[in-house]
Amino acid sequence: MKLITFAGPPSAGKTATAIKTAEHLMREGFTLGAVKFDCIATEDDELYRKKGIPVLRGIAGNLCPDHYYIINIQDCVEWGYAQGLDFLFSESAGLCNRCSPHIRGVTGLCIIDCLSGVHTPKKIGPMLIFADMVIVTKGDIVSPAEREVFAFRARMANRKAKVLFVNGLTGEGTFELARQLKKAPETASLEHGKIRFPLPVALCSYCFGETRIGPDYTSSSFPARKIPIPPIPASPEDESCRV
């Protein structure tokens, strides 16, 4: 079975891209399932079911969606094998730019959309930098010049990844994506596997439910990282008062 991870920011077009790609593979006779991870709620699992794709749904709730995903992905792989699947698409929650959902030896896609702005590829961290393919959506809504700038900056962020434009509504580009995914390596098990980059570090009093603000309520397993604030220059009135 080939495990494929679809990761990206919220509303980038992950589900639409995954479903259009799945349709190509299913027409060729491949069996396919999906796992939809999300933070608070999702109805995207129903979109998979309407296409006849068996799907699991995982809601992270108060947990970091990256951590929730890593804790559960091995069980999802075992479910996929029990279903007799050829492909298992794992779709992340809408992730922040520091998230790191890619696994070594597993084909990882980063889905980003042109409407997020041409500077976005520079702002996304491991999710883009360590992806095998960068899927760019909503390119039909921006100008050709913006498309090219966006693609160029995505290539600068990850020189090894293949950059592919996809339209999740019409399916344009998903035939080529399906062709590329057929080359993906098999995933027998993720037991003892490794993610490509450490997950975001966060272990403090707020992670455990603290809601009050101030140094008296802040405890952490790592040194506090304070935002640099430049000193405020003294006003002429302050100087006159000193004299």
N, C-alpha and C positions, 0 to 999 in steps of 0.2 A: 504494500500500500504506500502511496506517495502522500506525505503530509505537506501541505502548503499553508504558510501563514500569511494572512492579509492584515496589515497593520497600517494605521494612519490616523490623522486628527479627526474630530467629529465632522460628519456630513461631507467627507471627502469623496464619497462614492464607493466605499468598500463593498457594500452588499450588492449594489447594482452591477459592479464589475465582476464580482464573484459569480453571480447568477448567470449573467450573459456568457461568461467563460464556461461555466458548468454545462450550459445548454449545448455548446459545441462538443464537449467531451461526451455527453450522454448520447448525442446523435451518432457518435462513432462507436457506441456500445459499451462505454466505460460506466461502471457503477460509482456513484459519488455521494458523499455525505458531508455535512457541515456542522460546525460548532460555532455558535454565536455567543461571544462574551460581551457583556456590557456593564456599565456602572450602576445605574439606578433602575432602568426599565428598558424594554425593547419589544417591538412587535415584528422585528425583521425575521425572526424564526418562522413566522407565518408566511412570509414571502418565499422562503425556501420550500415549505410544505406545499404551497400552491403549485410549485414546479415539480412536485413529486420527489423532492430531495429530503431524505431523513435528516433530522437536525436535533442537536442538543442546545439548550440555552443555559448560560451561566451568568448570574447577576452578582457582581462583586460587593455591592452594598457599601458598607463602611470600610472595606478593605481596599488597598491599592489594587487597581485592575491588573497591573503587571504581575504582582505577587499572586493574586488569585488565579491568573492564567497559568503561571508556572506550576503552582500546586496541583492543578487539575488536568493539565494537558496529557500526562501519561495515561490517566484513566480514559480520556477521550480517544487516545490511540487504540487502547484495548477494545473500546466500544466499536471503533471503526473496523477492527479485524473481526470482531464477532459478527458484524453486519456483512462481512465479505466485500468490503469496499475496495475499489481501485484507487480512489482519491479521497482524501479528507481535507476539506478546506476549514481552516481555523481562522475566524474573523475576530479581531480584537475589538475591545471597546474603543470609543474615540479617545485617543491617547494624547497626553501632553508631549511636548517636544523633547523631554528627557527620558521618556520610556524606552525600554530596550527589550522588545519581544522576540527577537530572532534567535534561533537555536542552531548550533553548529551541525552541519550535515543535513539541514532541513531547508528547502527553498523558501526564502523570505522575500515578501513583496512589501514595498512601502507605497501607499496610495496617497497622493497629495493633489490638490486641485489648484488650477490657475487663479481662481478668484481670491485665493488667500494672499496674493501679492507676489511680485517678482523677487522680493527679498526672503521669502519663506524658506527656500532650500538652505540658506545660510543659518537659519534659526533652528532647524530640526537637527537633533543630535543622533544618537545611535540608531534610532528607528530608520533613518535614511542612510546614514554613513555605512552601516553594516548590512544593508539590504542587497539581495542578489539582483533585483529588478526594481526600478522606480516607475510606477504607473502614474501618469499625469492625466487628470480628468478635467472636464469642463473647458477644454481648450477651444471649443467652438464658440465660446461666449466672449473671449478676449481677442485682441487684434493678433495678426500673424507675428508682428514684431514682439509682442508680449510673450507669445508662445515660445519663440526662439530664445528669448532672454531667460525665461523660466527653465527651459530644458538645458540651456548652457550652464546655469547656476546649479541645477541638479547634478549635472555631470562633474562640475567642479567640486561639489560636496562628496561625490562618490564616483571616482573615475573608473571603477571596475564594474559598476552596475550597468545593465542595459536599460535605457530610458525609452518608454513606450507610451504614446498617447492613446487614450481609450475614451470612448463615449459610452457611459453606462446606460444611456437611454436607447440609443440606436444599436449599440453593440459594436460600433466601429472600433477596430483594433483588438477585439477580444478573440477573434480567430487566430491571430498571431500569438496572442498571449496563451491560448490553449495549446498551440503548437509548441511553444517554449516549455510549458509545464509538463508536457509528455516526456521531456528529457530529464525531469527532476529525479533525484535519487530516491530509492525505496527507504522507508522508515520502518525497521523491524520493531524497535522499541526505543524509548527515550530514557530508560533506566540507565543511570550513570552518565547520561549525556550532559552537555554544558551549553549554557546560553553564550552568545557571542560577546556580550558586554555586561558588566554588573548592573543589577536593577538599581533604581534610585535609592539613595540612603535616607532613611527616615526612621528614627527610633527615639521619640521624645515624649514628654508628658501629653502633648496634643494628639499624638498617635494613639494614646490610650484613653482618649475621651475628655481630656481637660478642656474647659471652655473659657476659663478666666484668663485675662491678659495681664502681663507684667512679669518682671524677673522673679517674683516670689513663687510663681506658678510654672516657671519654665525649668524643666530638667531634661537632660539629653545625654546620650551615650557618646556624643562627639562634640567638639568645641563649638560654641555658638558662632554662627557666621553673621556678622553684623554688616549692614549696608553702609558703605563709606559715605559720610556726610561731611562736606568741607566746612571749615570754621566760618562763622558769619562775621564779616568785617565790621568793625565798630563804626557806628554812625558819627557824624560830626557833633551831634548833640551829646552823645556819650563822652566824647573826648573833652568837650567843654565842661562837662560836669566834673570830670576828674581834676581839671585844673582848679 
